[in-house]
Amino acid sequence: MELNNVSNRPIKKTPLERVKNREYHDAMEDAKNAYLRKDLMTAASTFRRAVFFRKDSDEAHASLGD
């Protein structure tokens, strides 16, 4: 049975979702760089920022725990 008007294309994200996604990725990159520089206070606060933008991110929560 085939449904009409069903597309295989992914659902478009809203502008807010796109901003949150970009902010999350930027925060993760900044936090990882700070962690590598041994700047742990900056890394922790930046990982918290990443968690703010994507609360379900296992990677951000685990990195914050480290």
DSSP file (Angstrom, degrees, kcal/mol; ACC not computed):
  #  RESIDUE AA STRUCTURE BP1 BP2  ACC     N-H-->O    O-->H-N    N-H-->O    O-->H-N    TCO  KAPPA ALPHA  PHI   PSI    X-CA   Y-CA   Z-CA
    1    1 A M              0   0    0      0, 0.0     2,-0.5     0, 0.0     0, 0.0   0.000 360.0 360.0 360.0 128.6    0.0    0.0    0.0
    2    2 A E        -     0   0    0      0, 0.0     2,-0.4     0, 0.0     0, 0.0  -0.892 360.0-142.4-110.7 133.1    1.5    3.3   -1.0
    3    3 A L    >   -     0   0    0     -2,-0.5     3,-0.7     1,-0.0     2,-0.2  -0.738  18.1-126.6 -93.1 139.6    0.6    6.6    0.7
    4    4 A N  T 3  S+     0   0    0     -2,-0.4     3,-0.1     1,-0.2    -1,-0.0  -0.513  87.8  20.3 -80.4 152.7    0.2    9.8   -1.4
    5    5 A N  T 3  S+     0   0    0      1,-0.2     2,-0.5    -2,-0.2    -1,-0.2   0.701  87.2 132.9  64.3  23.0    2.2   12.9   -0.5
    6    6 A V    <   -     0   0    0     -3,-0.7     2,-0.3     2,-0.0    -1,-0.2  -0.915  37.5-164.8-105.2 128.5    4.8   11.0    1.5
    7    7 A S        -     0   0    0     -2,-0.5    -3,-0.0     2,-0.2     0, 0.0  -0.819  26.8-143.6-114.2 150.9    8.3   11.9    0.7
    8    8 A N  S    S+     0   0    0     -2,-0.3    -1,-0.1     2,-0.1     3,-0.1   0.483  71.3 109.3 -86.4  -4.1   11.6   10.2    1.5
    9    9 A R  S    S-     0   0    0      1,-0.1    -2,-0.2     3,-0.0     3,-0.1  -0.443  79.8-103.3 -71.9 145.4   13.2   13.5    2.1
   10   10 A P        -     0   0    0      0, 0.0     2,-0.2     0, 0.0    -1,-0.1  -0.318  43.0 -95.4 -65.7 153.0   14.2   14.5    5.6
   11   11 A I        -     0   0    0      1,-0.1     2,-0.1    -3,-0.1    -3,-0.0  -0.495  44.1-111.9 -69.2 133.8   11.9   16.9    7.4
   12   12 A K        -     0   0    0     -2,-0.2     2,-0.2     1,-0.1    -1,-0.1  -0.414  30.1-125.0 -68.5 140.9   13.3   20.5    7.1
   13   13 A K        -     0   0    0     -2,-0.1    -1,-0.1     1,-0.1     0, 0.0  -0.565  22.3-113.4 -85.5 151.2   14.5   22.0   10.3
   14   14 A T     >  -     0   0    0     -2,-0.2     4,-2.3     1,-0.1     5,-0.2  -0.357  31.7-105.6 -74.3 161.9   13.2   25.3   11.6
   15   15 A P  H  > S+     0   0    0      0, 0.0     4,-2.1     0, 0.0     5,-0.2   0.879 122.9  52.9 -56.7 -37.4   15.5   28.2   11.8
   16   16 A L  H  > S+     0   0    0      2,-0.2     4,-2.6     1,-0.2     5,-0.2   0.907 108.1  49.9 -65.7 -41.3   15.7   27.9   15.6
   17   17 A E  H  > S+     0   0    0      1,-0.2     4,-2.3     2,-0.2    -1,-0.2   0.891 110.1  51.0 -63.4 -39.1   16.6   24.2   15.3
   18   18 A R  H  X S+     0   0    0     -4,-2.3     4,-2.2     2,-0.2    -2,-0.2   0.904 111.1  47.7 -65.4 -40.5   19.4   25.1   12.8
   19   19 A V  H  X S+     0   0    0     -4,-2.1     4,-3.0     2,-0.2     5,-0.2   0.932 112.0  49.4 -65.7 -45.8   20.8   27.7   15.1
   20   20 A K  H  X S+     0   0    0     -4,-2.6     4,-2.5     1,-0.2    -2,-0.2   0.901 111.3  50.1 -59.7 -41.0   20.7   25.3   18.1
   21   21 A N  H  X S+     0   0    0     -4,-2.3     4,-2.3     2,-0.2    -1,-0.2   0.917 112.8  45.7 -64.1 -44.0   22.5   22.7   16.0
   22   22 A R  H  X S+     0   0    0     -4,-2.2     4,-2.6     2,-0.2    -2,-0.2   0.914 113.3  49.7 -65.7 -43.0   25.2   25.1   14.9
   23   23 A E  H  X S+     0   0    0     -4,-3.0     4,-2.6     2,-0.2    -2,-0.2   0.900 110.3  51.3 -62.8 -40.6   25.6   26.5   18.5
   24   24 A Y  H  X S+     0   0    0     -4,-2.5     4,-2.6    -5,-0.2    -2,-0.2   0.950 112.2  45.1 -60.1 -50.3   25.9   22.9   19.8
   25   25 A H  H  X S+     0   0    0     -4,-2.3     4,-2.2     1,-0.2    -2,-0.2   0.892 113.7  49.7 -64.7 -39.7   28.6   21.9   17.3
   26   26 A D  H  X S+     0   0    0     -4,-2.6     4,-2.5     2,-0.2    -1,-0.2   0.921 111.8  48.9 -62.9 -43.4   30.5   25.2   17.8
   27   27 A A  H  X S+     0   0    0     -4,-2.6     4,-2.8     1,-0.2    -2,-0.2   0.913 110.6  50.2 -63.5 -43.1   30.4   24.6   21.6
   28   28 A M  H  X S+     0   0    0     -4,-2.6     4,-2.5     2,-0.2    -1,-0.2   0.916 112.0  47.5 -62.8 -42.6   31.6   21.0   21.3
   29   29 A E  H  X S+     0   0    0     -4,-2.2     4,-2.1     2,-0.2    -2,-0.2   0.933 114.2  46.5 -64.1 -45.6   34.5   22.1   19.1
   30   30 A D  H  X S+     0   0    0     -4,-2.5     4,-2.3     1,-0.2    -2,-0.2   0.909 113.6  49.3 -62.8 -42.3   35.5   24.9   21.4
   31   31 A A  H  X S+     0   0    0     -4,-2.8     4,-2.5     2,-0.2    -2,-0.2   0.903 109.7  50.4 -66.1 -41.9   35.2   22.7   24.5
   32   32 A K  H  X S+     0   0    0     -4,-2.5     4,-2.2    -5,-0.2    -1,-0.2   0.901 111.3  49.3 -63.5 -40.2   37.3   19.9   23.0
   33   33 A N  H  X S+     0   0    0     -4,-2.1     4,-1.6     2,-0.2    -2,-0.2   0.910 111.4  48.7 -65.3 -41.4   40.0   22.4   22.0
   34   34 A A  H  <>S+     0   0    0     -4,-2.3     5,-2.6     1,-0.2     4,-0.2   0.896 110.2  52.2 -64.5 -39.4   40.0   23.8   25.6
   35   35 A Y  H ><5S+     0   0    0     -4,-2.5     3,-1.3     1,-0.2    -2,-0.2   0.903 108.1  50.8 -63.0 -41.9   40.2   20.3   27.0
   36   36 A L  H 3<5S+     0   0    0     -4,-2.2    -1,-0.2     1,-0.3    -2,-0.2   0.822 108.2  52.5 -65.8 -30.7   43.2   19.5   24.8
   37   37 A R  T 3<5S-     0   0    0     -4,-1.6    -1,-0.3    -5,-0.2    -2,-0.2   0.457 116.6-117.8 -81.2  -0.8   44.9   22.7   26.0
   38   38 A K  T < 5S+     0   0    0     -3,-1.3     2,-1.4    -4,-0.2    -3,-0.2   0.711  70.5 140.7  68.0  22.8   44.3   21.5   29.6
   39   39 A D     >< +     0   0    0     -5,-2.6     4,-2.3     1,-0.2    -1,-0.2  -0.679  22.5 170.5 -91.7  79.6   42.1   24.6   30.2
   40   40 A L  H  >  +     0   0    0     -2,-1.4     4,-2.6     1,-0.2     5,-0.2   0.803  66.6  55.6 -70.7 -32.0   39.6   22.6   32.2
   41   41 A M  H  > S+     0   0    0      2,-0.2     4,-2.2     1,-0.2    -1,-0.2   0.935 112.8  42.6 -65.5 -44.7   37.4   25.4   33.6
   42   42 A T  H  > S+     0   0    0      2,-0.2     4,-2.3     1,-0.2     5,-0.2   0.910 114.0  52.1 -66.7 -41.7   36.7   26.7   30.0
   43   43 A A  H  X S+     0   0    0     -4,-2.3     4,-2.6     1,-0.2     5,-0.2   0.934 110.4  48.1 -59.8 -46.5   36.2   23.2   28.8
   44   44 A A  H  X S+     0   0    0     -4,-2.6     4,-2.1     1,-0.2    -1,-0.2   0.926 113.3  46.1 -62.5 -45.7   33.7   22.4   31.5
   45   45 A S  H  X S+     0   0    0     -4,-2.2     4,-1.5     1,-0.2    -1,-0.2   0.860 114.2  48.8 -67.5 -32.9   31.7   25.6   31.0
   46   46 A T  H  X S+     0   0    0     -4,-2.3     4,-1.9     2,-0.2    -1,-0.2   0.861 108.7  52.0 -76.1 -35.1   31.7   25.1   27.2
   47   47 A F  H  X S+     0   0    0     -4,-2.6     4,-2.2     2,-0.2    -2,-0.2   0.883 107.9  53.6 -64.2 -36.3   30.5   21.5   27.5
   48   48 A R  H  X S+     0   0    0     -4,-2.1     4,-2.0     1,-0.2    -2,-0.2   0.890 106.2  52.6 -62.4 -38.4   27.7   22.8   29.7
   49   49 A R  H  X S+     0   0    0     -4,-1.5     4,-1.6     2,-0.2    -1,-0.2   0.901 108.0  50.8 -63.1 -40.2   26.8   25.2   26.9
   50   50 A A  H  X S+     0   0    0     -4,-1.9     4,-1.8     1,-0.2    -2,-0.2   0.905 108.7  51.2 -63.7 -41.2   26.7   22.3   24.5
   51   51 A V  H  < S+     0   0    0     -4,-2.2    -1,-0.2     1,-0.2    -2,-0.2   0.876 105.2  57.6 -63.2 -37.1   24.4   20.4   26.9
   52   52 A F  H  < S+     0   0    0     -4,-2.0     3,-0.4     1,-0.2    -1,-0.2   0.903 110.8  42.1 -58.7 -41.9   22.1   23.5   27.0
   53   53 A F  H  < S+     0   0    0     -4,-1.6     2,-0.2     1,-0.3    -1,-0.2   0.751 131.6  22.2 -81.0 -23.7   21.7   23.4   23.2
   54   54 A R    ><  +     0   0    0     -4,-1.8     3,-1.6    -5,-0.1    -1,-0.3  -0.701  64.4 179.3-144.5  89.5   21.3   19.6   23.0
   55   55 A K  T 3  S+     0   0    0     -3,-0.4    -1,-0.1     1,-0.3    -4,-0.1   0.706  81.0  57.1 -64.9 -22.0   20.1   18.1   26.3
   56   56 A D  T 3  S+     0   0    0     -5,-0.0     2,-0.8     4,-0.0    -1,-0.3   0.232  74.6 124.4 -95.3  14.7   20.0   14.6   24.8
   57   57 A S    <>  -     0   0    0     -3,-1.6     4,-2.0     1,-0.2     5,-0.2  -0.656  39.8-171.7 -81.9 109.3   23.7   14.5   23.7
   58   58 A D  H  > S+     0   0    0     -2,-0.8     4,-2.7     1,-0.2     5,-0.2   0.890  86.6  55.2 -62.8 -39.3   25.5   11.6   25.3
   59   59 A E  H  > S+     0   0    0      1,-0.2     4,-2.5     2,-0.2     5,-0.2   0.915 108.1  47.0 -62.8 -44.1   28.8   12.9   24.0
   60   60 A A  H  > S+     0   0    0      2,-0.2     4,-2.2     1,-0.2    -1,-0.2   0.917 114.4  47.0 -65.8 -42.9   28.4   16.3   25.7
   61   61 A H  H  X S+     0   0    0     -4,-2.0     4,-1.8     2,-0.2    -2,-0.2   0.916 114.3  46.9 -65.1 -42.7   27.3   14.7   29.0
   62   62 A A  H  X S+     0   0    0     -4,-2.7     4,-1.7     2,-0.2    -2,-0.2   0.908 112.5  49.7 -66.0 -42.1   30.1   12.2   29.0
   63   63 A S  H  < S+     0   0    0     -4,-2.5    -1,-0.2    -5,-0.2    -2,-0.2   0.886 109.1  52.0 -64.5 -39.1   32.7   14.9   28.1
   64   64 A L  H  < S+     0   0    0     -4,-2.2    -1,-0.2     1,-0.2    -2,-0.2   0.888 107.8  53.2 -63.5 -38.4   31.5   17.1   30.8
   65   65 A G  H  <        0   0    0     -4,-1.8    -1,-0.2     1,-0.3    -2,-0.2   0.846 360.0 360.0 -65.2 -34.0   31.9   14.2   33.2
   66   66 A D     <        0   0    0     -4,-1.7    -1,-0.3    -5,-0.1    -2,-0.2   0.500 360.0 360.0 -68.6 360.0   35.5   13.7   32.2
